[in-house]
Amino acid sequence: MTQPIATAIRTKLTEALSPSELSVINESHMHNVPPGSESHFKVVVVSDQFQDKRLVQRHQMIYQPLQAELANGVHALAIHAYTADEWQKQGIAPESPKCLG
């Protein structure tokens, strides 16, 4: 049996980035997709590995271990990547915008 995509995302990001905080949120229900879909996700990742990395580098560090998921069914991935200090100041990731389609 294939594991849920959310579980695969959580496992791969944990292995790749050793995050101190990790949220994987399936936001598919907010989009025009069949019930139970796993196509739209939001990830909030807090990792020391993001220290001194530009935003684009952080996103690349997240995309790299998720190549299979992005090529096979994940249509959208909202990324919020923070260092521990940034997360302590921010405390919460922004809400995802409403789907227009």
N, C-alpha and C positions, 0 to 999 in steps of 0.2 A: 504494500500500500504506500502511495506517495504521501510524504508529509505535507502539511499545509504550507503554503508559500510564506506566510508570516513566520512560521517556525524556522524555515530555512533561512530567511533573512536574519532573524534573531541569532541563530547559531553561527552563521558566517560572519556577521559583524562582531560578535563576541570573540570569535577566534582571531579575526584580523586586527581588531582595535583595542581589545581588553578594556572596554568602556567602564567607567564608574557609574554611569547612568545610561540606560538604553530603553527607549520606547519604540515599539513597532505597532503602528495603528493602522488597521485596515479601514480605509475611508471609501471603499467601493460603494457602500450603501448610499453615499452622497452623490453618486453619479448614475447615469442612465445605463445600468448594466443589470443582468439577471441577478435575482437574490442569491446570496451565497458566493458571489464572485470574489476573487482575490486579484484585482487588477489595479487598484489605486491605493498607495500606501504613503504614510507619513512616518519618517524616522527622526527621532531625537537622539543624538549620540553625543555623549560627553566623554572625551578621551584626552589623556595627556599627550597622545601622539599628534594631536592637532596643534600643539605648542609651536609657535613661530611658522605656521603654515597659513598661506593665503586661503581665502574661501574656496577658490577653484581647486586648489590642491586637496583640501579637505573633502570636497565632493568627489574628486577622483579616487581618493582613498576609500570612499564608501561604494562608488560604482564598481570598482575593480573586483571585489569578491562577489558582487551580485550580478555578474555578467550573464550567467545562465538564466536567472529569474527575469532580467530585463529583456532578454532575447525570447523568452517563452511565457508571455502572459502578463507580465507587469507592464501596464500601460503608462503609469505615472508614479513618480517617486518624489515626494516633497522631503527635502533634506534640511535639517537644522543641526549643525555641527558646532560644538562648543568645547573650549577648554574648561577645566574645573573652575577657574577664576571667572571666566565669562558666564558660566552657568550659575554660579553663586550670585552674580550681579543681576542676571536676566531672570532666573528662577522659573520661567515658563516659556514655552515655544509659542510663536504666533499661531492663531487659528488659521486653518486652511480656508481659502476663498470658496464661496458657493459655486457649485457647478452650473454652467450656463447651457449645458447640452444634455 
